[in-house]
């Protein structure tokens, strides 16, 4: 076993110098946009490892993928990070790294503490095909739990690297049984195993293992390839403090979620719409008249004219597995002072190609022009966000009753909160990250907020919304254009 393990380490040493290690065997082509956090690390233009976006300036990967750059920082000039594409034949959105950080206790022979960060030279611009992934802070996937792996590894031991990103569904493997086959296994590792021909070396080194939309592992080592032995990953939750100390930029995604809510009655929120990109729900929005939808700027930022045909607005249904009334997008307008870093002026207006047909299930919402004296008062949020951290989006529209939070206290929590924001807070387990980004916050029958950002998820921090009343003149003027 040790001799074979040494062979695996030797293979991984090659990967550290720019060649791929892990492979997805028995997987399938991943749908475009399904894994917007996935990146390809390329040296001299050739794919070497995978990684994941965890903040606007940080990519998470395996230490053995980038250790050579820490010893020779000048070599970073040869490395590019490619996001926003499923194809190795495409460049996608290209970033460079200014620094490579490897865990100080990384052991290249036993592959313990096999975790590293790339600090990007410029901040990532989030858009539908480029998004960060949340990181596990505890062990949310015990043995037997379903997980998914994505990567560009070879589809068989003697095959070529595929052009298309691959995906495969796996199961977390029992830790004690895994240690029987990998004697160097530590509690900071996590394993997967399905069956021979499908379970070994899934995913490029450095690629993310995900459970419930949260990254729990980083591909580290295995027995090449699909021979029926478990694959081993760095356990992300074991390094949460190390990541927190070294990451550049906040580890949170601008996609708040409803936690602690309940299924909404059909027809209760006729103004609620689902923004779907390539038929996948990505954000919420609200109908404000027959051909305009209000949402957050960060929901549509980066969608080019060429991609507009993939964006659709779905009204008149509470269920994501139903299309409802589908409307195509003619154009969108983002507030000219929108700041993606501070998430200020986070508002956008979507113009439809055709006018909506109003009925009992499709109606516009009135907008608030005066929200004074709302602090401490009740409000309602609706959306299709996940019902818990790491969960999957619910099929049924969710609703929750909230309380408008003190503006002064909200500013003490978030330094970027300004007067054109409005906040809510109830209690831990119920008050954080309620509702999809872009979704409507309503009080007294009028929309007072647009979901913008928060601290995922329901941990007792206030949620922040764009204050609608601050943008009434802009909305009116934009609808005239």
C-alpha positions as CSV (number, residue, x, y, z in Angstrom):
1,X,0.0,0.0,0.0
2,X,2.8,2.5,0.9
3,X,4.7,1.8,-2.3
4,X,1.5,2.4,-4.4
5,X,0.8,5.5,-2.3
6,X,4.2,6.8,-3.1
7,X,3.5,6.3,-6.8
8,X,0.3,8.4,-6.4
9,X,2.3,11.1,-4.7
10,X,4.9,11.1,-7.5
11,X,2.0,11.6,-10.0
12,X,0.7,14.5,-7.9
13,X,4.2,16.0,-7.8
14,X,3.9,16.2,-11.6
15,X,0.5,18.0,-11.2
16,X,2.2,20.5,-9.0
17,X,4.3,21.5,-11.9
18,X,1.4,22.2,-14.2
19,X,-0.1,18.9,-15.3
20,X,-3.5,17.4,-14.4
21,X,-3.9,14.8,-11.8
22,X,-7.4,13.7,-10.8
23,X,-9.8,12.5,-13.5
24,X,-13.6,12.3,-13.7
25,X,-14.5,8.8,-14.9
26,X,-18.0,7.7,-15.5
27,X,-19.3,11.3,-15.4
28,X,-21.1,13.4,-18.0
29,X,-20.9,16.8,-19.7
30,X,-22.0,19.5,-17.3
31,X,-24.7,21.9,-18.4
32,X,-23.5,25.4,-19.2
33,X,-23.7,27.7,-16.1
34,X,-24.4,24.9,-13.6
35,X,-21.0,25.4,-11.8
36,X,-20.3,29.1,-12.1
37,X,-17.7,28.8,-9.3
38,X,-15.5,26.4,-11.2
39,X,-12.3,27.7,-12.7
40,X,-9.5,26.2,-14.8
41,X,-5.9,26.9,-13.8
42,X,-3.7,27.0,-16.9
43,X,0.0,27.2,-17.2
44,X,1.3,28.4,-20.5
45,X,-2.3,28.1,-21.7
46,X,-2.6,24.4,-20.8
47,X,-5.1,23.2,-18.1
48,X,-3.3,22.0,-15.0
49,X,-5.8,22.0,-12.1
50,X,-9.2,23.0,-11.1
51,X,-10.2,25.6,-8.4
52,X,-13.2,27.5,-7.1
53,X,-14.1,31.1,-6.7
54,X,-14.7,31.9,-3.0
55,X,-14.5,35.7,-3.0
56,X,-14.0,38.5,-5.5
57,X,-10.2,38.2,-5.3
58,X,-9.6,34.6,-4.1
59,X,-9.6,31.2,-5.7
60,X,-9.4,28.0,-3.6
61,X,-7.4,25.0,-4.8
62,X,-5.1,22.2,-3.7
63,X,-1.7,23.1,-2.3
64,X,0.1,20.7,-4.6
65,X,-1.4,22.6,-7.6
66,X,0.3,25.9,-6.7
67,X,3.2,25.1,-4.3
68,X,5.7,25.6,-7.1
69,X,4.5,29.2,-7.4
70,X,5.3,29.9,-3.8
71,X,8.9,28.9,-4.3
72,X,9.1,30.9,-7.6
73,X,6.7,33.8,-7.5
74,X,7.9,35.0,-10.9
75,X,6.3,31.8,-12.4
76,X,2.9,33.3,-11.6
77,X,3.3,35.2,-14.9
78,X,2.9,31.9,-16.6
79,X,-0.4,31.1,-14.8
80,X,-3.9,32.2,-15.9
81,X,-7.2,31.5,-14.1
82,X,-10.2,31.0,-16.5
83,X,-13.8,31.4,-15.3
84,X,-17.2,31.6,-16.9
85,X,-16.8,28.8,-19.5
86,X,-17.3,25.0,-19.6
87,X,-14.9,24.6,-22.5
88,X,-11.1,24.4,-22.3
89,X,-11.1,25.5,-26.0
90,X,-12.5,28.8,-24.8
91,X,-10.7,31.4,-22.7
92,X,-13.7,32.5,-20.8
93,X,-13.0,35.4,-18.4
94,X,-9.3,35.4,-17.7
95,X,-7.6,36.5,-14.4
96,X,-4.0,36.5,-13.2
97,X,-2.7,35.9,-9.7
98,X,-0.5,38.2,-7.7
99,X,0.2,35.7,-4.9
100,X,0.0,32.0,-4.2
101,X,-0.5,30.9,-0.5
102,X,0.0,27.3,0.6
103,X,-0.8,26.0,4.1
104,X,2.4,26.2,6.2
105,X,2.0,22.6,7.3
106,X,1.4,21.2,3.8
107,X,3.1,17.8,3.4
108,X,3.7,17.0,-0.2
109,X,4.5,13.3,0.5
110,X,1.5,12.5,2.7
111,X,-0.7,15.2,1.1
112,X,-1.9,16.5,4.4
113,X,-3.1,20.2,4.7
114,X,-3.3,20.1,0.9
115,X,-5.0,23.5,0.6
116,X,-4.0,26.7,-1.1
117,X,-5.2,30.1,-2.2
118,X,-4.6,32.2,-5.3
119,X,-4.9,35.9,-4.7
120,X,-6.1,37.5,-7.9
121,X,-4.6,40.7,-9.4
122,X,-8.0,42.2,-10.1
123,X,-11.4,41.6,-8.6
124,X,-13.8,39.1,-10.1
125,X,-16.9,40.6,-11.7
126,X,-19.8,38.4,-10.7
127,X,-22.3,37.6,-13.4
128,X,-24.6,34.6,-14.1
129,X,-21.7,32.4,-15.3
130,X,-19.2,33.6,-12.7
131,X,-20.2,33.3,-9.1
132,X,-18.5,32.3,-5.8
133,X,-19.3,29.2,-3.8
134,X,-20.0,29.1,-0.1
135,X,-17.6,27.1,2.1
136,X,-18.7,24.5,4.7
137,X,-18.0,25.6,8.2
138,X,-18.9,22.3,9.7
139,X,-19.4,18.7,8.6
140,X,-22.7,18.9,6.8
141,X,-22.2,15.7,4.8
142,X,-21.8,12.5,6.9
143,X,-21.0,9.1,5.3
144,X,-23.5,8.2,2.7
145,X,-24.4,11.8,1.8
146,X,-24.8,12.6,-1.9
147,X,-22.2,15.0,-3.3
148,X,-21.3,16.3,-6.7
149,X,-17.9,16.8,-8.3
150,X,-17.0,18.9,-11.4
151,X,-13.7,19.1,-13.3
152,X,-11.8,18.6,-16.5
153,X,-9.9,15.5,-15.7
154,X,-9.5,12.6,-18.1
155,X,-12.6,10.4,-18.6
156,X,-10.4,7.3,-18.5
157,X,-6.9,6.5,-17.4
158,X,-5.5,6.4,-20.9
159,X,-7.8,9.0,-22.4
160,X,-7.2,12.7,-23.3
161,X,-8.4,15.6,-21.2
162,X,-12.0,16.5,-22.3
163,X,-12.8,19.9,-23.7
164,X,-16.1,20.0,-21.8
165,X,-16.4,20.3,-18.0
166,X,-17.5,17.0,-16.5
167,X,-19.8,16.3,-13.5
168,X,-20.6,13.3,-11.5
169,X,-22.8,12.4,-8.5
170,X,-20.9,10.6,-5.7
171,X,-21.4,9.6,-2.1
172,X,-19.3,10.4,1.0
173,X,-17.4,7.3,2.1
174,X,-17.0,6.0,5.6
175,X,-13.9,7.6,7.2
176,X,-12.7,4.4,9.0
177,X,-13.1,2.3,5.9
178,X,-11.3,4.9,3.8
179,X,-8.3,4.8,6.3
180,X,-8.1,1.1,5.8
181,X,-7.1,1.8,2.2
182,X,-5.2,5.0,2.7
183,X,-3.0,4.7,5.8
184,X,-2.1,8.4,5.8
185,X,-5.7,9.5,6.0
186,X,-6.3,12.3,8.6
187,X,-9.5,13.8,10.1
188,X,-8.8,16.8,7.8
189,X,-9.5,14.5,4.8
190,X,-12.9,13.4,3.4
191,X,-13.5,10.5,1.0
192,X,-15.9,9.4,-1.7
193,X,-16.5,6.1,-3.3
194,X,-19.2,4.7,-5.5
195,X,-18.1,1.7,-7.5
196,X,-15.2,0.5,-9.8
197,X,-15.3,2.3,-13.1
198,X,-17.0,5.3,-11.6
199,X,-15.5,6.1,-8.2
200,X,-11.8,6.9,-8.4
201,X,-10.0,10.1,-9.2
202,X,-13.1,12.2,-10.0
203,X,-12.2,15.7,-10.9
204,X,-9.0,17.5,-11.5
205,X,-6.8,18.2,-8.5
206,X,-7.9,21.3,-6.7
207,X,-11.5,21.0,-8.0
208,X,-14.5,21.4,-5.6
209,X,-16.5,18.7,-4.0
210,X,-19.9,20.1,-3.2
211,X,-22.8,19.1,-1.0
212,X,-26.1,21.1,-0.7
213,X,-24.6,23.9,-2.8
214,X,-21.7,24.3,-0.3
215,X,-18.1,23.3,-1.0
216,X,-17.0,20.6,1.4
217,X,-13.8,19.2,-0.3
218,X,-10.9,19.9,-2.6
219,X,-9.6,17.1,-4.8
220,X,-6.3,15.9,-3.3
221,X,-5.3,12.3,-4.2
222,X,-6.5,8.8,-5.1
223,X,-5.6,5.6,-6.9
224,X,-5.7,6.4,-10.6
225,X,-8.2,5.8,-12.0
226,X,-11.6,4.3,-11.2
227,X,-10.2,1.1,-9.8
228,X,-12.7,0.9,-6.9
229,X,-10.6,2.6,-4.2
230,X,-11.9,5.7,-2.4
231,X,-10.8,9.2,-3.6
232,X,-9.5,11.6,-1.0
233,X,-10.2,15.3,-0.6
234,X,-9.0,18.1,1.7
235,X,-11.9,18.7,4.2
236,X,-12.8,22.4,3.8
237,X,-14.4,22.8,7.2
238,X,-11.2,21.8,8.9
239,X,-9.5,24.9,7.5
240,X,-12.2,27.5,7.9
241,X,-10.0,29.7,10.2
242,X,-7.0,29.4,7.9
243,X,-9.1,30.5,5.0
244,X,-10.6,33.3,6.9
245,X,-7.1,34.6,7.9
246,X,-5.7,34.5,4.3
247,X,-8.7,35.2,2.0
248,X,-8.9,38.6,0.3
249,X,-12.4,39.9,0.0
250,X,-15.6,38.8,1.8
251,X,-16.6,35.1,1.6
252,X,-20.2,35.6,0.8
253,X,-22.2,35.5,-2.4
254,X,-24.8,38.2,-3.3
255,X,-27.6,35.6,-3.4
256,X,-29.5,35.8,-0.1
257,X,-32.0,33.0,0.7
258,X,-35.2,32.5,2.7
259,X,-34.6,30.6,5.9
260,X,-37.3,29.8,8.4
261,X,-40.1,30.6,5.9
262,X,-43.0,28.6,4.6
263,X,-44.7,27.8,1.3
264,X,-46.5,30.8,-0.1
265,X,-50.2,30.3,-1.0
266,X,-50.8,30.3,-4.8
267,X,-51.7,33.8,-6.0
268,X,-50.6,35.7,-2.8
269,X,-47.6,37.3,-4.5
270,X,-48.8,37.9,-8.1
271,X,-46.0,40.5,-8.6
272,X,-43.2,37.9,-7.9
273,X,-41.2,36.7,-10.9
274,X,-38.4,34.3,-11.4
275,X,-35.4,35.4,-13.5
276,X,-34.0,32.3,-15.2
277,X,-30.8,32.0,-17.2
278,X,-30.8,29.1,-19.6
279,X,-34.0,27.9,-17.8
280,X,-32.3,27.8,-14.4
281,X,-33.6,30.1,-11.7
282,X,-31.0,32.7,-10.6
283,X,-32.8,35.7,-9.1
284,X,-36.1,37.1,-8.1
285,X,-37.8,40.3,-9.3
286,X,-41.1,42.2,-9.2
287,X,-43.6,43.3,-11.8
288,X,-44.0,47.1,-11.7
289,X,-45.9,47.6,-14.9
290,X,-46.9,45.6,-18.1
291,X,-43.4,45.6,-19.6
292,X,-40.9,46.4,-16.8
293,X,-39.5,44.2,-14.0
294,X,-37.5,45.5,-11.0
295,X,-34.6,43.5,-9.7
296,X,-31.0,43.9,-8.3
297,X,-28.2,45.2,-10.5
298,X,-25.9,42.3,-9.5
299,X,-28.5,39.9,-10.9
300,X,-28.1,41.1,-14.5
301,X,-24.6,42.7,-14.5
302,X,-22.4,41.1,-17.1
303,X,-25.2,39.6,-19.3
304,X,-24.2,40.7,-22.7
305,X,-26.6,41.3,-25.6
306,X,-25.5,38.0,-27.0
307,X,-26.6,36.3,-23.8
308,X,-30.0,38.1,-23.5
309,X,-31.8,35.3,-25.4
310,X,-30.9,33.0,-22.6
311,X,-32.6,35.3,-20.0
312,X,-36.3,34.8,-19.4
313,X,-38.9,36.2,-16.9
314,X,-41.4,33.7,-15.5
315,X,-44.6,35.0,-13.9
316,X,-47.9,33.6,-12.7
317,X,-46.5,30.5,-11.0
318,X,-45.3,29.5,-7.5
319,X,-43.3,26.6,-8.8
320,X,-39.8,26.4,-10.4
321,X,-40.8,23.2,-12.2
322,X,-43.5,25.1,-14.0
323,X,-42.7,27.7,-16.7
324,X,-45.7,29.9,-15.9
325,X,-46.1,32.9,-18.3
326,X,-42.7,33.3,-20.0
327,X,-41.5,36.7,-21.3
328,X,-38.3,37.5,-23.2
329,X,-36.0,40.4,-22.4
330,X,-35.5,43.3,-24.7
331,X,-33.0,45.1,-22.6
332,X,-32.0,46.0,-19.1
333,X,-30.7,49.2,-17.4
334,X,-28.4,49.2,-14.3
335,X,-28.2,52.4,-12.2
336,X,-25.2,54.4,-13.4
337,X,-23.8,54.7,-9.9
338,X,-24.0,51.0,-9.1
339,X,-21.0,49.9,-7.1
340,X,-20.4,46.2,-7.3
341,X,-17.8,46.2,-4.5
342,X,-20.0,48.1,-2.0
343,X,-23.3,46.9,-3.4
344,X,-24.7,50.4,-3.4
345,X,-27.3,51.6,-5.9
346,X,-27.9,47.9,-6.5
347,X,-31.0,48.3,-8.7
348,X,-31.9,47.4,-12.3
349,X,-34.9,47.6,-14.6
350,X,-35.6,44.9,-17.1
351,X,-37.7,45.8,-20.2
352,X,-39.7,43.0,-21.8
353,X,-40.1,42.4,-25.5
354,X,-43.9,42.0,-25.1
355,X,-46.4,43.4,-22.7
356,X,-47.6,41.1,-19.8
357,X,-51.1,40.0,-19.7
358,X,-52.5,40.7,-16.2
359,X,-54.8,38.2,-14.5
360,X,-55.4,37.0,-11.0
361,X,-51.9,35.4,-10.8
362,X,-50.0,38.2,-12.6
363,X,-50.2,41.7,-11.2
364,X,-47.9,44.7,-10.7
365,X,-46.8,45.9,-7.2
366,X,-47.0,49.5,-6.1
367,X,-43.7,51.1,-5.1
368,X,-43.1,52.9,-1.8
369,X,-42.4,56.6,-2.1
370,X,-42.2,57.2,1.6
371,X,-41.0,54.7,4.1
372,X,-40.4,56.8,7.1
373,X,-41.3,55.4,10.5
374,X,-41.0,51.8,9.3
375,X,-38.3,50.7,11.7
376,X,-39.7,48.0,14.0
377,X,-42.6,47.5,11.7
378,X,-43.6,44.2,10.0
379,X,-42.8,43.4,6.3
380,X,-43.0,40.4,4.0
381,X,-40.4,38.7,1.8
382,X,-41.0,36.2,-0.9
383,X,-38.5,34.2,-3.0
384,X,-37.2,30.8,-4.1
385,X,-33.9,30.9,-2.2
386,X,-32.7,27.8,-0.3
387,X,-34.4,27.2,3.0
388,X,-31.1,26.6,4.8
389,X,-27.4,27.1,4.4
390,X,-26.3,24.5,1.8
391,X,-29.7,23.5,0.8
392,X,-31.2,23.3,-2.7
393,X,-33.7,25.9,-4.0
394,X,-37.2,24.9,-3.1
395,X,-39.7,24.2,-5.8
396,X,-42.4,26.2,-4.1
397,X,-42.2,29.9,-3.6
398,X,-41.4,30.8,0.1
399,X,-42.6,33.7,2.2
400,X,-41.6,35.0,5.6
401,X,-42.6,37.8,7.9
402,X,-39.7,40.1,9.0
403,X,-39.2,43.3,10.9
404,X,-37.5,46.4,9.5
405,X,-34.3,46.9,11.4
406,X,-32.7,50.0,12.9
407,X,-30.7,51.8,10.2
408,X,-28.1,53.0,12.7
409,X,-27.6,49.5,14.1
410,X,-27.4,48.0,10.5
411,X,-24.7,50.5,9.7
412,X,-22.7,49.4,12.7
413,X,-22.7,45.8,11.3
414,X,-22.0,46.7,7.6
415,X,-19.7,49.6,6.9
416,X,-21.0,49.9,3.3
417,X,-24.7,50.4,4.4
418,X,-25.9,53.9,3.3
419,X,-29.3,55.7,3.5
420,X,-30.4,54.2,0.2
421,X,-30.3,50.7,1.9
422,X,-33.0,49.3,4.2
423,X,-32.4,46.4,6.6
424,X,-34.4,43.6,8.3
425,X,-33.5,41.3,11.2
426,X,-35.6,38.9,13.2
427,X,-33.5,36.2,15.0
428,X,-30.8,33.7,14.3
429,X,-32.2,30.8,12.3
430,X,-34.9,33.0,10.8
431,X,-33.5,36.4,10.0
432,X,-30.5,36.2,7.7
433,X,-30.4,35.8,3.9
434,X,-34.2,35.7,3.4
435,X,-35.2,35.7,-0.2
436,X,-33.4,35.5,-3.6
437,X,-31.4,38.4,-4.8
438,X,-33.5,40.9,-6.6
439,X,-36.7,39.8,-4.8
440,X,-39.2,42.2,-3.4
441,X,-39.6,43.2,0.3
442,X,-43.1,44.5,0.9
443,X,-44.7,46.6,3.7
444,X,-48.2,48.0,3.8
445,X,-48.9,46.6,0.3
446,X,-46.0,48.5,-1.3
447,X,-42.5,47.3,-2.3
448,X,-40.0,48.9,0.0
449,X,-36.8,46.9,-0.8
450,X,-34.9,44.8,-3.3
451,X,-32.9,41.9,-1.8
452,X,-29.2,42.9,-2.1
453,X,-26.8,41.3,0.3
454,X,-26.4,39.7,3.7
455,X,-24.3,37.2,5.7
456,X,-25.4,33.7,4.7
457,X,-27.3,32.3,6.2
458,X,-29.7,32.9,9.2
459,X,-26.9,33.5,11.7
460,X,-28.3,36.6,13.4
461,X,-27.0,39.3,11.1
462,X,-29.3,41.8,9.4
463,X,-30.1,41.5,5.7
464,X,-29.7,44.5,3.4
465,X,-32.0,45.6,0.6
466,X,-31.9,48.5,-1.9
467,X,-34.4,51.1,-0.6
468,X,-37.0,51.5,-3.3
469,X,-38.1,55.0,-2.3
470,X,-34.6,56.3,-2.9
471,X,-34.8,55.4,-6.6
472,X,-38.4,56.4,-7.6
473,X,-37.2,59.3,-9.8
474,X,-34.6,57.0,-11.5
475,X,-37.2,54.3,-12.1
476,X,-39.7,56.7,-13.6
477,X,-37.1,58.3,-15.9
478,X,-35.7,54.9,-17.0
479,X,-39.2,53.6,-17.9
480,X,-39.6,56.6,-20.2
481,X,-36.5,55.7,-22.2
